[in-house]
Each structure stands twice: as C-alpha cells, then as structure tokens.
Amino acid sequence: MAETHVLFVEDDDVIREATQLALERVGFTVTAVPDGLEGLEAFRADRPDIALLDVMVPGLDGVSLCRRIRDESTVPVIMLSARADAIDVVLGLEAGADDYVTKPFDGAVLVARIRAVLRRFGHATGTGPGAPAATGGPQDGAGGVLVFGDVEIDTEGMEVRRQGAHVGLTPTEMRLLLEFSTAPGTVLSRDKLLERVWDYGWGGDTRVVDVHVQRLRTKIGQDRIETVRGFGYKLRA
C-alpha cells in the first residue's frame, strides 16, 4: 500500500519541523513548506493525499490557498489555526476545508483527525471499508440512483445531478448527503452527524456541520435540507 502523502503549510519553523517528524514517525510522507505560494506550487507538483494548512502563513494565507486548492481538486483539507475564533473556523470551512484543528495540538490528536478525514474520503468515493450502500425505497431510480425532487444521487457511481446537470461535491459533502439520503425525512442531530460523517467519537464543534450543510444547500437547493430548530437537519423526501 502506498504511503499517504501530506502537504503541510506552516510558517513556524519549530511547529513545522516537529509536526513533520511526528507525521513521518507514523508512516506518512510529508512535504512541509513555510508559505502559501510554495504550498500551491507543491500541491500542483506533488498532488498530495491531504493538505494541512495553517491559516496565518505569508505569501498566500491558508484560507486563500484552500480556495485555490478547492478550485482544482477535492483533496481533503484540514485547516490549522492558533485561534478558535468563529471567524477563523467559518472562513476556513467556507473556503472548502473539511475540518480544522486548533493550535497548540497534540500530535496524536492530529494524526487521528487526519486518519478520520482520509476514512471519510474513502467512504465518500466508495473505495473505503464501510462505504454507504445504496438504500432501497419508493423514490429509488434504477441502478442505485436515489431521487429527491430534482436531485439524483448515484450511490454506485458516487455522482450527484440536479436538473440533469452534474453537481460537484467534495468527499465530505458527498458523505453528508449520503447520510441524509439513508433516512429522508428523519431529523439527524448535529452530534449524530459529527459522529457518522466526521468520525468524531469524542464530540466536536457543531459549526463544522452547520457550514457544510450550508455549502451543500447552495449546490443541491436551499430548500432540500430543512433545519429543525433545536434538533438538527433533515432531507426533504
């Protein structure tokens, strides 16, 4: 099995070197660079399996770099920030990041989060163990295609179409939509979605869920996912 290749963009020399060593110790291959412009060049040259981007880096800040990466690829992205301010978290997630970690972080926690994101990536593309299976039901189309209004979900080809046009989803957005589609009309709490989609067995920040739901709504229709205030979200059948 090929080693996982991590792109790590961090301008603090001590953090960058210590984190690189920690990741390499558990078997990752790491390309570590100190600024965003070098990070973009490294991403285009190496096409890593996952990117870790510090928010505050010179040249091209982490949020802008995340947007550039997301324009070109669905590779998983984790944002790193020394601050847990809502604006930092939301900006990173709205730019297309799949998750975020607040500094200072424990190396083992970072490794666990990386592996969780990579598992989601495998699930969302149908290549990982435990990938969601097609769900039968009265709204199913042929060949594992689920139909919700003008939205079609091909659970075998892992593609989504709206009004016949292809909808580009990130792996996390796809995993989230698949989770909703397994129980249309059923309210799923933020905590349950964190556990099932983000693999947070220990809990997590529900802002991650809220931002991803909003991103998903912009792609499949604002009314397709309903907010049930105080409880969570549900997919309208």
N, C-alpha and C positions, 0 to 999 in steps of 0.2 A: 504494500500500500504506500502510495506517495505521501511524503511528509506534507503537513499543512503549512502553507506559505503565508506569513503575516507581514503586512506593511504597517510599520509603526512610525507615526509622525509626532515627534516630541522635541521641543527646543531645550529643555533642561537636560544638560549632559548627564547628571547623576541619575535622574529618573530613567532617561533613555537607556543608558548602559545597564543599569540594574534590572530593568524590566526585560531588556533583550536577553540577558543571561537567564533570567527566571523562565522565560518562554522557551528558550533553546534547551534548558535543562529537562523540560518535559517532552521534548521531541519536535517542537515547531522550528521551521526555518524562518528567520526574521530578517527583513530589510528595514533598518532603522535610519531615519533621516531627520534633520533638525528643523526644516521649514516646509511650508506648504507647497511651494513651487517645485522643490526637489521631490516632494511626496507625489505630486501629479506626474512628474516625469517617471518616477519609479513605478507608479501604478500602471502607466501606459506601457512601460518597457517589460514589466515582470508579470502583470495580471495576477496579483495575489489572490489567495482564497478568502481573505478577510482583511479589513483595514481598521486600524486603531488610530483615531485622530484626536490629538489634543485641540481644544477649542482655540486657545490663545497661542498661535505659532506665527512667526514672521513670514513675510513673502506673500502667503495666501492663507488666511485664517482657516481653522478647521471646518467651520460651517460652510464657507465658500468652497473649500476643497471637497467637502461631502457632496455639495450640489453638482460640482464638475464630474465627480465620480458617478453620481447617480444619473447624469445625462448620458453616460457611456456604458453603464453596467449595472447589474442588480447584485453585484458582490456585496456580502454583508458588511455593514459599517457599525462600529462602536465608537461613540464619542467619549472623550475623557475631559473632565473639567475639574479645576480646583475649587469651583464654586457649585453649590447645589441650588443656585437661584433658579426660579421658574423660567426666567427668560432664556438662560443658557440651555436648559433642558429642552424647552419647547422649540427654540430656534434650531437646535441640532436635529431633533426628531422631524420637524417640518422640512428640513433640508433633505430628508431621506434616510437618516440614520435608523438602524434597527434597535439600538439600545444605547445606554450611556452608563458610565461608571464615574463616580466622584472621587477625586484625589483628596488625600492620600488613600491608596487602595492596597489591600493585601494581595500578594502575588497569587496565592491560591484562589482567591475570590475572582481575580481577573481571568485566570485560566478556566475556572468553572463557567464564567459568563461567556467566554469565547467558545467553549465547547457547546454550551447551550444554544448559542446563535447558530453554530455550524450544524447542530442537530436539526434545528428548525429549517435551515436551508435545505438539508437533505429531505426532510419531510415535505416541504413545500414543492420541491421539484419531483417528488415521487421516487427518490432514489434511496432514502434512508429507511432504517427499520422503523416500523410503526407509522409509515405514511398513511394518511387518511384514505380509507377505502370509499368507493362510490356508495352513495346512500340511495336506496330504493325509495319510491314514493309516487303518489299520483301525479306529481309535477315533473317526474323524470322524463328526459328525452331518450333517444336511442343511444346506445354505446356509452353509458355512464355520463350523460350530459344532464345536468340539473338546470331547470328553467325557473327563474323568479322574475316575473314581469318581462321586461326587455333585456334581462341579464341571463346569459347562458354560461354555465360552468362545466367545462370538460374535465372531469375528475381523472380521466386516464391520460389525456394529453397535457394536463395542467395548463389549460388556457381558459381565458375569460373573454367573452364577447358581449358587447352591449349594442343593441340595434344592429347586430351583424358585424360590427366593427371590433377589431382586436383591442383589448384593454391591457396595457402593460402594468403589471403588478410586481412589486418587489416580493422576494420569498416570504417575508413576514406578513405583508398584506395578503398574499395568497393563503398562507396558513390561517390567518384570521378569518378570511372569507370562508374557507373550508370548515372552520369550526362553527361559524354561524349556520352554514348550509346543512350541517348534520342535524340541526334541531330548529328548523324555521318556525318562527312564532314563539319560541321559548326564550325567556329572558335569561341572559348569561351575565353574571356579575363581573365586575372588573377583576376581582380577586380570582375568579374561576378562569377568566381569560388569561390572566398573568400566569396561572399555573399551567394551563393547557397549551398556550401559544408561545409564551416566553420561557416556559420551563422553570418558573420561579417557585420551587418547592418551599422557599423560605419567605415568600411575600415579596413585594416590590412597590415601586412608585406607580400609582394608577394613572399618572399623567402620560405614561408611555402608551397605555391603552387608549386614552382619550384622543391623543394626537393621531395615532394610527387609524382609529375609527374615522376621524375627520378626513384624513388623507384618502381612505377607502371610499368614503362618501363622494368625494369630488370625482372619483373615477367611475363609480357604478350608479350614482344618483343619490342626491341628498336625502330623499325620502325612503330609500331602500332599507336603510338601517335606522331603526327607531330608538330614541332614548327613552327609557322608562325611569323617570326621575327617582333617585334614591335606591334603585335596584341594579340598573345596568343597561344592556342593549339587547335588541332582538332584530332578526332579519325578517322583514315582511315577506310572507309567502306569496 
